[in-house]
């Protein structure tokens, strides 16, 4: 167990050193890029149109989820 902890600590050390050397501006730029990508992906997702047949098939599953959720809080 001590060996595995030592291995994980030594493996994480180079990554921590690299991250500490990067400035805050690099993190800010990375966050801006990720937010932009997320916004583009959100625009591309279109929710499916459910037909009556789809709703009938999904209803038993929704009822089961509601029953489990109520029993979980008891």
C-alpha positions as CSV (number, residue, x, y, z in Angstrom):
1,X,0.0,0.0,0.0
2,X,2.8,2.4,0.8
3,X,4.5,1.5,-2.5
4,X,1.3,2.4,-4.5
5,X,1.0,5.7,-2.6
6,X,4.6,6.6,-3.3
7,X,4.1,5.6,-7.0
8,X,1.1,7.8,-7.3
9,X,2.8,10.7,-5.6
10,X,5.9,10.5,-7.8
11,X,3.7,10.2,-10.9
12,X,1.6,13.3,-10.0
13,X,4.7,15.4,-9.1
14,X,5.8,16.4,-12.7
15,X,2.2,17.4,-13.6
16,X,2.0,19.5,-10.5
17,X,5.2,21.2,-11.4
18,X,4.1,22.0,-14.9
19,X,0.8,23.3,-13.8
20,X,2.4,25.6,-11.2
21,X,4.8,27.1,-13.8
22,X,1.9,28.1,-16.1
23,X,0.6,31.5,-15.4
24,X,-3.0,32.4,-14.6
25,X,-3.4,33.9,-18.0
26,X,-3.0,30.5,-19.6
27,X,-5.8,29.1,-17.4
28,X,-8.0,32.1,-18.3
29,X,-7.5,31.5,-22.0
30,X,-8.2,27.8,-21.6
31,X,-11.4,28.5,-19.8
32,X,-12.5,31.0,-22.5
33,X,-11.8,28.4,-25.2
34,X,-13.7,25.7,-23.3
35,X,-16.7,28.0,-22.7
36,X,-16.7,28.9,-26.4
37,X,-16.6,25.2,-27.4
38,X,-19.4,24.4,-25.0
39,X,-21.6,27.2,-26.4
40,X,-21.1,25.9,-29.9
41,X,-22.0,22.4,-28.9
42,X,-25.1,23.6,-27.1
43,X,-26.3,25.3,-30.3
44,X,-25.9,22.1,-32.3
45,X,-28.0,19.9,-30.0
46,X,-31.6,19.7,-31.0
47,X,-34.0,18.0,-28.7
48,X,-35.9,15.1,-30.4
49,X,-39.6,15.5,-31.1
50,X,-41.5,12.8,-29.2
51,X,-44.4,11.2,-30.8
52,X,-47.4,9.8,-28.9
53,X,-46.0,6.3,-29.4
54,X,-42.7,7.4,-27.8
55,X,-44.5,8.9,-24.8
56,X,-46.5,5.8,-24.3
57,X,-43.4,3.6,-24.3
58,X,-41.5,5.9,-21.9
59,X,-44.4,6.4,-19.4
60,X,-43.8,3.1,-17.4
61,X,-40.1,4.0,-17.0
62,X,-41.0,7.4,-15.7
63,X,-43.5,5.9,-13.2
64,X,-40.8,3.5,-12.0
65,X,-38.4,6.3,-11.5
66,X,-40.9,8.4,-9.5
67,X,-41.7,5.4,-7.3
68,X,-38.0,4.8,-6.6
69,X,-37.3,8.4,-5.9
70,X,-40.2,8.6,-3.3
71,X,-39.0,5.4,-1.6
72,X,-35.4,6.7,-1.5
73,X,-36.3,9.7,0.7
74,X,-38.2,7.7,3.3
